[in-house]
Amino acid sequence: MTHTIFDTPLVNTLFRFISTVGLKLTGWKLSGKKPEARKYVVIAAPHTSNWDFVLVMAIAFKFGIKISWMGKNSLFKGPLGPIMRWMGGIPVERSKNTGLVQQIVDRFNTSEDLIVTIPPEGTRSKVGQWKSGFYHVAAGAGVPIALGFLDFKVKEGGFGPLFYPTGNYKDDLKEIQGFYQGMTGKIPHQF
């Protein structure tokens, strides 16, 4: 198990306090409850801004969840590498021939507890359709998908229900995306 900011006692307490105050001062409310699974994929949607990362981290501290997130290998090189890992980052090779999904499935298979946040858009830019990696990671690892969200229109973030992949990606995706209908990202025209 990797030691992260969420495992560092004084830092965790400090950031939980900062998150509580920051969310309250900015008018953000939490919705839903902490998922009751030890391992799961969190969809982080809509993902339209770098501010999403800050809010997701604050919400994770508030819910008391140790999240991990994927980042391109280059973010973990040099002196920033240990800091990125400490913040929950998992370095991944994103080239097409490296099996990104399998890298994360393997991580799930070797971990007792793991929560990985994956934005289904795969980018902050507007996309025509969601990437399927989050689904294939969950299905391949045999873990549920937590429907995490940030709705900037009403300043609410948190969790919907856990979703268990059935293996029918097309039908499952319709049901998952239905949960996000009417939600607004920081940059609305990108979601």
Summary of the structure (lengths in Angstrom):
residues: 191
radius of gyration: 15.9
end to end distance: 34.4
largest distance: 45.1
contacts: 562
relative contact order: 0.21
helix: 40%
strand: 20%
